[in-house]
Amino acid sequence: MIGQARFLHVGFNWIGNPKVTELEGVFNSAIDWIRYAPNCWILRTTTDPDIWLARVKPYMTENDQVFICELNTSSIEKYSGWLSPWMWPRIQNPKK
């Protein structure tokens, strides 16, 4: 389902070899994305988590794990963290 743009968190636990380059190619179909850890991305997208799961599944083994959920960043009080300074503007004032 395509809807309003929002943030999704995508986190992996790989048992097999991570396919980071291939996944970044998949994530390029999002409006924007940030990789903030070796196994974690934040996507800006209009696409539902189930569709993203289908997109990343070909790059996973049956023993790998993935968790995809929506992030609510509508209020500064609803999130906090320690990220690289260049990441905060992309989260706080995302591209349309």
Secondary structure, 3 states (H helix, E strand, C coil): CEEEEEEEEEEEECCCCCCHHHHHHHHCCCCEEEEEECCEEEEEEEECHHHHHHHHHHHCCCCCEEEEEEECCCCHHHCCCCCCCCHHHHHHCCCC
